[in-house]
Amino acid sequence: MRETTIDIFNQNINIDYFHRPSLNLRVKAMFIDMVIVIGLMYAASLILNLLNIESGVVRAKILGLVLLYEPIAVAFGSTFGQSMMGIRVSQFTNLKDNNTKTNIGFGLSLVRYATKLLLGLPSLLTVHSSAYGQALHDKISASIVGFR
């Protein structure tokens, strides 16, 4: 593949990275991750029932860990669904300044995930209004979804 660069914000950035993933690809990744989270919740419930653990505190902690699947995975590069679709979340500002794909870290990943949960589908639909294919939750967390 021929590498093409473009001057964005007075920086040379690999334009191939800004060949953004389609909304369809992002939704497929989200669906895979949703199936994984539901499966983890079901497995945790079965295990807790087999061990006769009825404590609401223990169940809430396990539910919390399962729900942190996405922010933890994104902080380390990508979720399983994103990886299967060949996409990842990177720091937009680091890509802009240094032309490198860098993980966004747990803090920004948590902000991104919370925003995504609060705003839901409308946040994702803003992808088409951004020159770089950023959804609202990407803009808030200074991240960008691109190809691996």
N, C-alpha and C positions, 0 to 999 in steps of 0.2 A: 504494500500500500504506500502510495506516495504521501509524504508528510507535507502538509501545507500549513503555513503560519499566517496569522493576521495580527495587526496591531490593535489591541483592545486596551483601553485605558493607558495608552502609551507604553504598552508592554507587548512583546511578541509571545503569543500563546498558540499552542498547537490547535488549529481549528478542528482537527479530527476529534478532539475531546468534546468540542462543542456541537458535534453532530449528535444532538441529544437523543436519548432513548424515547421512543414513542410513548404516549399515554397508555396505550394498550400493553406495552411491555412492563411498565410500572405497575399497572393493575394486576397483571399476571403474577408478578413478584409478590405483591401484597396478598393475593389470594393464596399462594403457596405458604406464605408466612402465617396467614390466618388459620389454615389447616394445621400447621405445625403447633400453633398456640393452643388450638382446641384439642389437639391430640395430647399435648403435654398436660393440659388441665384434666382431661379424662384419665390419663395414666396416673397422675398425682392423686386424683380422687379414688381410683381403684386401690392404689397402694395404701393410702390413708385408711380406707375401709378395711382392707385386709389386716392391717396392723391395729385395728380398733382404736384409731386416734380420732377422737371426736372434739378435741379442743378447737374452739373457734380461732384462738390466737395462732395456733400452728397452721391451720388451714389458710388464714389470712396471710401469713408470712409466705407460705408456698405459692399462693395466688399472686402475691406481689412479685415474687421472683420470676414466675412464669410471664407476668405482664411486662417485666423488664427485659424480656428476650430481645425485642427490637433495639432499644437504646444500647444495650450491651453489645449486641452483634454489630451494629452500625459503628460504634466507637472503635471496634477492631477491624473495620473495613466494610463488611456488608452482611446482611442477613442471608440465610440459606436461599430464600426465594430470589433475592437480588443476585446472588452468586449464580444460581441456576439460569437466570435471564441474562447474565453477562454484564450486569450493571453494578455500580457502587456509589456511595455517597462520599464526597470529598469536600475539603474546605475551599470555598470559592475564593476567598481573599488570598490564600496561599497559592492557589493555582494562578490567580491574576498576577501576584507579585513575583513568584519564583518559578512559574510554569511547572509545578510539581503537584502530583495527586497525594494529598495528605489526609489521613483520617481526621474526623472532626472532634474526636475526644468525647468522653462520657457526658460532660456537662452540656455541651451544645447538642449532643445526641438526645439527651433528656428533654431539652427545650424544644427540639425539633419534633420529638414524639408527642409531647404534651400538646403542642400547637396542632399537630396533625389530628390528635384525638378530639380536641376541643372544636376545631373547625370542620373536621370531617371531609366529605367529598368536595365541597366548594373550594377548599384549600388546594386540592389536587387539580381541580379544573382550571386554576389560574396558570397552569403550565403553558397554555397557548398564548397568554398575554405577556410572557417574558421572552426576551431575546435569547436567553440562555436556557430556556425550558425549566426555570425554577418555579416550583409551587410556592405558595405563600409560606408554608412551613420551612421551605428551603431558604427563602429570603430572610426570614426571622432568625434562622440559625446560621446565616452566612455560609450555606452549603450549596452544593450542586450535585445533581445525579447525572452521571455520565457512564460511558462504557468502561469496562475494566481495562 
